[in-house]
Amino acid sequence: MKKNIIIWFALLLFFANCEDPDKGSNFAVMEGNPIAGYLDSEGTYPEWCDLLKRLDLFNALNLDGTFTCFVPNREAFHRYMEKNGYASVNDIPKDVATYLVKYHIISIRDYLTRNFPNGKLRDTTESGDYLITEYTGGSTIWVNGVAKIVQQDIACTNGHVQVINEVLEPVMETVWGKLQQEERYSIFKEAVALTGYGQKLDRIRQEGNSGREYSTLFVVNDSIFKENGVENIDALKTLLNCTTTDYTEVSNPLNQFVGYHILNALYSFNDLANYEMTNMPNGKKEKILYPIGDRQTALIEDISGHLIINKENGGGTMLDLSRMNYLLRNGVVHEVNNLMLPFEPEPITFVFEFTDYEHIPPFASVSNYRTTVSGNFSTVLDPEIFKDYMRWESVPQGAAYVTYKIWYGTWNQGSGFPSGSEANFLYADQLAVNTGNIGWIEINTPVIIKGKYKLKIRTPIGPTRGTYQVFFDGEKAGSPLVAEGGYSNKTHELGDFEFRETKKHVVRLASVKSGIIELDFIMFEPIK
């Protein structure tokens, strides 16, 4: 008996002196094998597990949550260590290691490879970056063009593991940095520098708030310029009929040329080829692009699997499929096979969503913006941050408020417009506006191609909602949106409207009866 007591006491002392490497971390005990448990039990990812433990992230991957983890195999991690001169995981600077690991984890969606697009993933990683997946034949999938998925869809209780054959080193280079390093872009990058757009293409964060600054650049290489008789920057100025030397002025032809090649959002090839919202009656796969500037638009079409911009303009400009999806810290670069001169296409049906960050960039910094986590989220918008894109007022002054809301049950991924109780809004998000008895909200539209349109606005209507009148540039559009019995998510006819210039406009909703109005989108259908 005495001997048993001694053995028991010795074991107690042993466990009491064992230091738990994850001490202080709270995590749910789960049935089955969560991601961190799987990686540890396999025994083939020891250094990656050591790195997770060092950063106190190991137990996070045992949580009862939803994760997609891109995990480098052991050979890939050894190559990364040797390449960067690290003898052990402890040699990796902690800030570098933290960014590296978070770059490999998506924490709000469980992706299976069958759901990977040929382009940008819908959700960002824990580091706030996008990853790009690409199919190169059969079931072979590459991530960021550098790592192949060698073991797909390993199921764990809280997500899936995708094993890759190279470490995904975070892309720290900006779009402007990419241009500066490539000799074949010498003429184009000189044009970017002269027009001042280099600052925009080098920016990581939006000016005035913490949202990430994203751009899509269609870049022209020197050989394309020379095919069009442009040997240097001076020849380009001559071609564009530049008569003034203030190239930073938006009316300058060189400024317009460079601006026409830049979009205010990150569009991978797959994003550009996403036509589910056009619903074109003629069956074409086409949509409007919005280059930066006040009066520029472009039309992109999918013709036999090739993306062509402004086909009607001398045959158009096509994306070079061998040089696309250059993913960078603040955007993506696609090479094109023509100069892509500014051109005004014919009007097509398009949708202006009130919460689209391409047109209203501050949305990119809103908490839970377009999150796919189940639940309802709302954020009251700061009028100072949004003032360049939307403004609201009430009497008494300051009583109006605008809230960004997302209602996520099931993400609608089909074609056409959402329907049903779980997908009542385009991309499951909307604005909730209340301007009281006397008040208004006005929102800048994207550039609208001149022409006559039939206008429709989608907004839920119910007995507890307010009544609002819609105006375009001060002109009344349709009848008031009236609160009515029951609750319905309706698309309201606003009548026909003619825009005599291609430019941005202002849509205003003025309060007729106090209450909330929820705004989803306005559809513009051209009248031929």
N, C-alpha and C positions, 0 to 999 in steps of 0.2 A: 504493500500500500504506500509506504513511504517513498519507494522507488518511483511509483506512478506519479505521485505528487511532484517529485523533482523533475520528471520528464515534462509534465504538463506546464510547470513554471518556466522551464527552459524554452519551450515553444512559444509561450506567451511573450517572453522577453525578445525572442527572435522576430516575431511579427510586429511587435511594438517598435522595433528599431529599423524596420524596412521602410524606406522612404517611398511613398507613392509618387511617381513622376507627374501624376495628374491631380495631385492633392489640391483641394480648393475649388475644383471645377465641378459644377453641378450638371448631372446628365441623367437622362431617363434610362432605366434598366429595361432592355427590350428583349422580347423573345426572338430567337433566330440570330442571325449574324448581321449586325449593321456594318457600314462601310469600313470604319476603322478596325473593328473586330475582324472583318474578313482579311484586310491587308496584313494585319498582325499574324493571324493564324496561318496564312499562306506561307510565310517565311521567305518569300521572294522579293519583298519590298522593305528590307530592314532599314535602309538609309532614309527612305521616304517616311517611314513610321517614326524614326528617330527625329526627323525634321519636324513632323507634326507635333510630337511630344515636346520638343524644345520650345515650340512657339505656343504651347497650350492650346493647340487646335485638334489634338487627337480625340479628345472626348467630345468635341463639337460634332465630329463625324459619327458619333455613336448616339446622337440625339434622335428623338422621334420626330424627324423632319422630312424634307424632300431635297435630295442632293443629286447632282450629276458630277462625278469626279473623273477628270482626265489624269490618269496616273502613269508616269513613265516607268517602263520596266527597269530592272536593275542595270542592264547594260547601258541604257540611255542615261540613267542618272550618273553612272561612272564616267561616261563621256563628258557630261556637263561639268562634273567636278574637276576632271583632268584639264578640260579646256580653260576653266577659270582659275586653276591653280589652288583648289581647295583640297586639303588632305583629309578633312572630315567635315561633317555637317556643322560642327561648331565653328569652323573657319568662315562660314558664310556670314557676312554682316547681317545682323538681325533684321534691319529694315529691308534689305535685299531679299532675305529668306521669306519674310512675311508677305511681301508683294508677290514673290514667285509662287508660293503655295496658294494664295488667294486667287491668283491668275488661273489656276487649274480647277477651281471649284465654282459651280453654279448652284446656288443654295435654295432657289425657289421653284425649280422645275426638274422633273425626272425625265431626262431625254433618253429615248431609245434611238438607235441609229436609223431606224426607218423614218424617224421624224426630223432628221438632220436635213436642212435645205442645201442647195448648191449656192451658199452665200452666208451672210451674217446670221448667227443665232439670234432668236428673238430676245433672250434675256442676257444681261451682262454677267460677268463673273463677279466674285466677291471683291475683286480689285476695282470694279467699275468699268472694265473693258469688255469689248465685244470679241468673240471668236468667230472665225469664218471656217465653215466646213465645205469640202469640195469632193465630188465624186470624179474619179479618173478612170472608170471602167469597171463593170461588174459591181461587186460589193466593196471595192476599195475606197476608203474614205480618208482624206487628209484633213488635218486641222492646221489652219494658218499657213498651209502650203509647205510645212516643214516636218510635221509628225504624222505618221500613218497609224490608224487604229488597228492594232494587231490582235486584240481580243475584245470582242464587242459585247455590250449589254450584259455584263456580269451582274446578276440580280442580288441585291442585298435588301434587308428589311426596310431601309430608309432611302433607297435610290438605286442607282446603277453606277458601275465602274466601267470606264472605257480605257483600256490599256493602250498606251502609245509608245512608239519606238524612239522618240526624241523628247527631251524636255522642252516645253513651250516657254521659251524665254520671252518675258514681257516686251512688247514693242514699245520702245521709248521714243523712237524717232517720229517727228511731226511730218505733216504733209510738205511743209516748206523745207524741212531738212532732207526729205527724199528728193525733192527737186534739185537742191543744191549739190547733192552727191552724184547725180546722173548727168554725164557729159552729153548724152543724146538729147537732153532737154534744154540746151543752152539758150536758144532763142526764146522759148516760152518762159523760162525762169527769169530772163532779163525783162520780159514784158510784165511779169508778175511783180518784180522789184520796182519798176518804174511806176506802176499803178498803185503801189502801196498795199496790194493784197497779200504780200508776204507776211505782214503782221497778223492778218486774220488766219492764214494757213499755218502759222506757228503757234497760235494761242491754244492753250489746253483748257482753260476755264473761260466761261462767258464773262464779258465785262459787266460788272455791277452785281453779279450773284455767283453762286458756287456751282452752277450747272456746267457740265462738260461741253466744250465747244467742238462740234463735229462739222466736217465738210466733206463733200464728194467732189473730186476734181477729175475732169476729162482733159488729159494732157496730150499735147501734140509734140511728137518728137521731131528732131531736126530734118530727118529724111522726108517727112511729109511736107514740111515747109518748103524744102528745096524742090520737091515735085511740083509745087505751085509757084515756083519762081521766086521764093523768098529765101535769100541767102543769109540775111542778118536782120537785126532789129529795125534798122532804118528802112529796109525794103518792106518790112511788115507795116511800118507806119505809112509808107507810101501807098501800099495796097489798100489800107483802111482809110485813106484820105484824111490823115491827121493834119489839121491846120493850126492847132494850138499845142503848146508844150506842157500844159498843166494836165499830166496824165492821171492825176488822182481825182480829177473832176469826173463825176459819173456820166456826163454828157460827152466826154472825150471818146472818140472811136476806139482807141486802144484800151481804155478803161472798160468800155462796153464789150469788147472782144474777150478780154480776160474774165470779166464778170460772168459772161455767158457760159464759161466752162466750169463754174463753181455752183454747187447746190449747198443749201444751208442745213444739211443733214447727212448722215452716213448711209449710203445706198450701195450695198453689194450688188453683184450681178443679179442675184435672186430677188432682191428688193426692187430693182428696176424692172424685172420681168414679172412682178406681181400685179396682175390686172384685175383682181377679183372685184374691185369697186367700180370698174368702168361700166359694166353691164351694157355694152354697146349693142344696139339693135342690129347693126350691120355685121356683127360677129367678129369685128376686128379686135386684136389685142393691142390696145394703144392707150396712152394716158399723157397728161400734161406734166411737164417738168417746169420747175420754177427757179431759174438761175437768179443769183443775187442781183439786185437792181430794182428800180421801180416799174419798169415797163417791158420786161423781157419774159418770154415763155418759149418753150420748145415742146415738140411732140415726139415721143418715143414709141416705136412700134416693134412688135415681135413678128418678124417675117421669116418663116421656116427656121426658127430657132436662133436667128441672128437679131440682135437689138440694133435698130437703126434710128437715128435722131434726124428729124426733119427730112424724111424721104423725098418730099416734094421739092426740096431745095437742091437741085442739081444731082439727085441720086442719094443725097443725105450723107450722114456720118455714121459709121458703124464702129461698135466697140471691138477692139482687137481681142479675140478670145484667148490668145496666147499671152496677153499682157493685161490682165484685169485682176481686180480684187487685191491690189497691193494694200494690205491692212496696215494702218499706222496708228500712232497714239491718239490722234484727233481726227481721224477720217480714213478715207479710202481713195485710191487713185486707179483710174482706168485709162489705158491708152486708146486713142481713137485714130481712125485711118483717114481723117480729112481735117480741114481747118476749122470746121464747125462755126461758120460765120453766123452772126445774129440773124434770125429769121422769124417771121410771125406766121404760125400755122393757122389753119382754119379752126374755128371753134369745134370742140367735141364736148360731150357730156362729162362733167366733173363734179366732184364733191369737195366742199370746203368744210372740214370738220373743225369745230370750235376749239378742240383741244389738241390740234396737231402741232407738235413742237417744230416741224419744219417751217411753219408759217409764224408760230409764236414760240420762239426759242426758250423763254424762261420756263416753259413747262418741263423742260428736261431736268430742272433742279427740284421739281415738286416731289415731296415724299410720296412713295408708293405710286409714282407715275406709271400707269399701265402695268402694274404688277399682276402676276398671274397666280398669286396666292389666294386661295379661297377666302372670301370675306368682303366686307364693305369698308371702304376707306374714304375719308374726306379731308381736304386741306383748304383752309381759308386763304385766298390769294392776297398778296401784298400789293396794293395799288401802285406803289412807287416802282416796284420791280417790273410790272406789266404795262406801265403807262405808255410806252412807245407802241404798243400793240392793241391794247384795249383800255378803256376808261369807263368809270361808272360814277354816278352821283345821285343824290336824293335830297329831299327837303323833309326834315331838317338835314343839314349838311353832315355827311359822315355816317348816316344811318344805313346806307346801302352796303351790301356785301356780296361777294362772289366766291363760290366754293367749287373746288375741283373734286369730283366724286368718281369713284370707280366701284362698280357693282359686279363682282366676279363670282359666277357660279360655274359655268362651263364656257370656256373660251370658244367663240364662234370662229371656226376656221374654214367654213364652207364658202362657196361663191355667193354673190348677191348680198343682200342686207340682212342683218340679224333679225331673228324673230323668236317669239317665245319668252317665257318669264325669266330665263337664265341668260338671255342675250338680247336685252331690250335696247342696247345702245351699240353704235359702231365702236369697235374695240373696247366695249364694256365701260366706257367712261363718258363723262358729260360735265357741263357746267350747271351749277344751281345758282340762280341769280335772284336777289330780292332787292328791289329799289324803293319799296314802300309805296305810299299813295301817289307821290309825285317824284319821279326819278327816271333814270335811263341808264342803259349800258350801250356803248358803241365799240365796235370791233373792226379793225382793219382787215379787209379781205386780201387774199393773194391777188396777183395780177390777173385780171379778167380780159380775155381776148375780146376785142370789140365785136359787137353783133347783138342779135335779139335772142333772148332766152326765156324759157319758161322756168320760173323759180318755185322751189319747194323747200320747206323747212321742216325738219323732224324734231318734235318736242313732245314729251308726255303732257297730257292734259287731264286734270282731275278736279273735283269739286272744291278742294282746299287750295288750289293753285291760283296764281294771279292771272290777270288779263293784260296782254301787251300788244302794242301796235308796232309793226315792222316798217322801217324806212331804209331806203338806199340813197345815200348822198342827199338826205333831206326830203326825198320824194317818197310818198306813201306807197307801200307795197302790200296789196291784198287787204283783207278784213282783219280786225283784231283777233288774236289768238285767245279765245274765250274759254274760261273755266267752265266745265260742264259736268253733268252727272256721271258717276263711274270713273274709272281710271283707264286711260288708253294711251298707247304709244303711237302717235299719229304723225303722218307726213302731210302737212297742210299746204295747199296750193296758195301761192302768193301772186299768181297772175303772170303776165308777160312783161318783160322789162328789156329796154334797149340801152346798151352801153355804146356810146359813140366814139370812145377812145379806149385803146388798150392800156390799162393802168390799174392800180389798186383803187379800191373804193371803201366806203365806210358803211357798214350796216348798223343801224341803231334800233334798239327795242325800247320803247317808251311805255312806262307804266300807265295803264288805264284803271286797273283795280289792284289793290295791294295784294301781294302774295309772291310765292316762289314761281319762277319759270325755269324749266330744265332744258338746256340747249344741247342738241347733238350735232346736227350738221345742216348745211344748206346745199341743195343740189341745183346745178345749172344745166338745163337741157336746151341746146341750141335749136332755134326755129329756123329751118332752111327756107 
